[in-house]
């Protein structure tokens, strides 16, 4: 394929990945890696390096809009990022001593179960909960725009959410994947945070986690400018569009898209686990 054609194809694919990543809070890697490897024949290590760049670009492109509009809970994001960072460091340290195939299968099954639970969620989100004692002490509650008004929400089960975030970081370090799926699940299902706040806060967080991993790939020479550059361009364009759409789209529609993408990630993890 000619270089110019390759560049425009990568930009188009990355635009779709950025749109989905910004909309669901998962980052764009779920689309970028299989597209580059299966459709364009890119070496997997270069695809992963470009995927990490895409996650950072998605976070940068969407996070600014979400923070400006008041969707992102920065206090929660900074607290939970401690858990994911620690988990990622430990996961990276023990990666050579643990069978990643078994972990990938378990992770895929967990995501499949999460997709099923999200699919069965009620059509309309229930009333927002009151913050528990720890969340009140940490001032984690907030509000977000719904139409012309702002709705307040509370936060619960911080220790459980913190623990799942630690597990998400560890899986990221072990498998070399993004952990946006578990971040959204932890905030939405465990901490009872509204779905739009969960996805936008996940977008805010994933760039920090990916930056550490991207540095390692850069030192190994696995980030190729001719691949990462068009990926970044497409991702930023797509993430800005996704951010605009997310602000106006009903939360249940976003949840349905999230379920579809979650199923895709689950299948990828199961295939990775069963492959030799």
MONOR-V404105 format. One record per backbone hydrogen bond with DSSP energy under -1.0 kcal/mol. NH is the residue of the N-H (numbers start at 1). CO is the residue of the C=O. E is the energy in kcal/mol with one decimal. If there is no record, write none. Layout:
# MONOR-V404105
NH CO E
NH CO E
This chain:
# MONOR-V404105
6 2 -2.7
7 3 -2.3
8 4 -2.0
9 5 -2.4
10 6 -2.5
11 7 -2.2
12 8 -2.1
13 9 -2.5
14 10 -2.7
15 11 -2.1
16 12 -1.6
17 13 -2.2
18 14 -3.0
19 15 -2.1
20 16 -2.4
21 17 -2.7
22 18 -2.5
23 19 -1.9
24 20 -2.2
25 21 -1.8
31 28 -1.3
32 28 -2.3
33 29 -1.9
35 31 -1.9
36 32 -2.8
37 33 -2.2
38 34 -2.7
39 35 -1.4
40 35 -1.2
42 36 -2.8
47 43 -2.1
48 44 -2.5
49 45 -1.9
50 46 -2.4
51 47 -2.2
52 48 -2.4
53 49 -1.7
54 50 -2.3
55 51 -2.2
56 52 -2.1
57 53 -2.6
58 54 -2.9
59 55 -2.5
60 56 -2.7
61 57 -3.1
62 58 -2.6
63 59 -2.4
66 62 -2.2
67 63 -2.8
68 64 -2.2
69 65 -1.9
71 66 -2.3
77 73 -2.2
78 74 -2.6
79 75 -1.8
80 76 -2.8
81 77 -1.7
84 80 -1.9
85 81 -2.3
86 82 -2.2
87 83 -2.6
88 84 -2.4
89 85 -2.1
90 86 -2.2
91 87 -2.8
92 88 -2.3
93 89 -1.7
94 90 -2.0
97 94 -1.8
103 99 -1.5
104 100 -2.6
105 101 -1.9
106 102 -2.4
107 103 -2.8
108 104 -2.5
109 105 -2.3
110 106 -2.4
111 107 -2.4
112 108 -2.1
113 109 -2.2
114 110 -2.3
115 111 -2.6
116 112 -2.0
117 113 -2.4
118 114 -2.5
119 115 -2.3
120 116 -1.6
121 118 -1.1
132 155 -1.7
136 132 -2.4
137 133 -2.3
138 134 -2.1
140 135 -2.2
142 153 -1.5
144 151 -1.8
146 149 -3.4
149 146 -1.6
151 144 -2.7
153 142 -2.5
154 129 -1.1
156 191 -1.8
161 157 -2.3
162 158 -3.0
163 159 -2.3
164 160 -2.2
165 161 -2.1
166 162 -2.0
167 163 -2.0
168 164 -2.3
169 165 -2.3
170 166 -2.3
171 167 -2.5
172 168 -1.9
173 169 -2.2
174 170 -2.3
175 171 -2.8
176 172 -1.7
183 179 -1.7
184 180 -2.4
185 181 -2.3
186 182 -2.7
187 183 -2.1
188 184 -2.9
189 185 -2.7
191 186 -2.0
193 187 -2.7
198 194 -2.4
199 195 -2.5
200 196 -2.1
201 197 -2.4
202 198 -2.1
203 199 -2.0
204 200 -1.7
205 201 -1.7
206 202 -2.6
208 205 -1.1
209 205 -1.4
210 206 -2.5
211 207 -1.8
212 208 -1.2
213 209 -1.3
214 210 -2.9
215 211 -1.7
216 212 -1.1
217 213 -1.9
218 214 -2.4
219 215 -2.0
220 216 -1.5
221 218 -1.1
222 217 -2.7
227 224 -1.5
228 224 -3.3
229 225 -2.4
231 227 -1.6
232 228 -2.4
233 229 -2.1
234 230 -2.5
235 231 -2.7
236 232 -2.4
237 233 -1.9
238 234 -2.7
239 235 -3.0
240 236 -1.9
241 237 -1.8
242 238 -2.8
243 239 -2.4
244 240 -1.9
245 241 -2.4
246 242 -2.7
247 243 -1.6
249 245 -1.9
254 250 -1.7
255 251 -2.3
256 252 -1.9
257 253 -1.9
258 254 -2.6
259 255 -2.2
260 256 -1.9
261 257 -2.5
262 258 -2.5
263 259 -2.2
264 260 -1.8
265 261 -2.4
266 262 -2.5
267 263 -2.5
268 264 -2.3
269 265 -2.4
270 266 -2.4
271 267 -2.6
272 268 -2.3
273 269 -2.4
274 270 -2.0
275 271 -1.2
